[in-house]
Amino acid sequence: MEQITNNRQTKDNNEQTPTLFQVYKKLGERNRAAKKVVERLASTGTVVAISTVYNVIYGRSSRADITEQFLNVATEMLAHTKDLQARTAALASAE
């Protein structure tokens, strides 16, 4: 499993390791991912502020539960976007 960290370089190969912020940027502007993370954690009984979620995304803080939920939300959002793009392409090509 790849380690997700801040923008630190690995000592072995001088390549940057992936960050949560890179994933966040890939979701696009106004993606509401942080709000969804807060909602999901609240449904399991964990109360966090949205600023706490952003602190984890930006690498200022580290919490495994927030990281896990963010990656789950991001995976679902990226899959949904990919599905929408495929459906749009199929409809656009249909005559």
Steps between C-alpha positions, in 0.01 A plus 500: 500500500639839405553748776315829467689790651566869456707620206811334635731312269589141560865429573514200268407642163445875548143473374222674681254278679132558427319739732139539603509852358586364156196274521290794620610714204415217262140511622459850358378828640214512750494125536341483850723206593587644841133548584427140401783379723355694795154353430631143478701530817198650676291201394749275682496719811823693439454876503764704316506853367537556129818696574648185655430312178671773297799493737542129426456555124759779496743292707497718811352224714479124496196294595453150366119504523474821298756380246314173452162670452647760266652230280168314495312816400761592237488151348123516470504853360764417239312184397178700470672765287648233274157339463342834410767566239444157342123546496536849352732371226260216421203735473696751294605234250151348471302628205 
